[in-house]
Amino acid sequence: MGTFRKAQQKTVWVAIDVAKARHEALVELPNGSRRRTSIANTLAGFKRFADELRRSGKNCEIALEPTGDYHRPIANFLLRQGHKVHFVSSIATCRTREALYNSWDKNDPKDAQVILHLLKTGTTQIFSDPLERGYHDLRELLGAYRQIVSQKTKIYHSLMTHYLPLYFPEAECFIASSRSEWFLDVFRFAPCPTAVLKYTKATFIKKTVKDAGHPTVRRKLVGEYYETAKQSAGLPIEADSLTIQMFQAVLDEYIRLAQRRRLLEKQLLVFVWNFTSFTPRSQSGMRKTLVPGGRRW
């Protein structure tokens, strides 16, 4: 819970309402007078605002409400200028706006006043800039991982609820594991029964099973896949039809995302292993666990 803090002598309080193209700032000087100013979301706009703060006083306490990623550039810039930068919670801003002004509109012009009130009462969080702290790359790696997994899951659901029920419903058990990347190549090669059965069993196994991994186990699994195709209830679509070409295009994207996910997991392992704050004991734990969600591999 925030507590009222006694304003330091010559403290300049600054509240910034963040937006995409232009930020609105409310500056309260040590004598209690206030003034509003607009900050263009450009380097020139940032420098102009920094000059205004420099003329107002050296001791600046600045608060802003995180808004997407639009707050990051100006927050980083002000931090590098030597100012103290704070965050205010979006929930705290909303509740305070309702209490003080009986207003809930996010675009309300009173937002900067609310942020200033929260700053002066100490209801803020100190801004820890990822770029300055050295973990910006890790955040971006995790963000990219999240995006790729989200896209891959969407395509997986498309495969399970559209393509497989129509053309090869019995194949679901063969690709149910998202970690069976090698079998995805087999499925991409022959995604429907007609594509499988145009070969003899021996030829099909020879074309799809490589010597890598466990070839004996893989031959057995591919053999079961071939036998399953003989009893499929899927639609009798020709292997060279446009429908199957679209099916394979979706599979190509799914395989690409699966490979990209695996690569990011390796990059995450290397990054965290070499992270300076990682102790030897915690590094040994990383042999088992790495990716978000505690997934083991």
Number of C-alpha atoms within 10 A of each C-alpha: 6 12 10 12 10 9 12 9 9 14 17 22 23 26 30 26 26 24 19 12 10 15 20 17 25 21 25 19 18 17 10 9 8 13 10 13 13 14 23 19 18 13 13 11 16 17 16 14 17 17 11 13 19 13 8 17 13 13 18 22 18 24 29 29 23 19 13 10 10 16 20 16 15 21 24 17 15 18 18 11 12 11 17 16 22 22 22 23 16 15 10 16 22 17 15 19 22 14 11 11 11 10 14 14 12 12 9 11 11 16 25 25 19 22 32 26 20 24 25 20 16 17 19 21 14 11 18 14 16 14 12 11 8 11 15 13 13 16 12 11 17 17 12 15 20 14 13 18 16 13 13 20 16 12 17 18 11 13 19 16 12 13 20 18 16 16 22 21 19 17 20 13 9 15 17 11 11 13 13 12 17 16 18 21 16 18 21 17 16 20 24 27 27 21 18 22 16 12 13 11 17 11 10 21 20 12 12 17 22 13 8 8 10 10 12 10 11 19 18 13 16 21 15 13 21 21 15 15 21 12 11 17 14 18 14 13 16 13 18 10 10 11 14 20 13 12 19 17 13 18 21 15 14 22 19 14 19 20 13 16 19 14 13 17 18 13 14 20 18 13 15 17 20 12 14 9 9 11 11 10 8 12 16 11 11 16 12 12 15 19 17 12 7 9 9 11 10
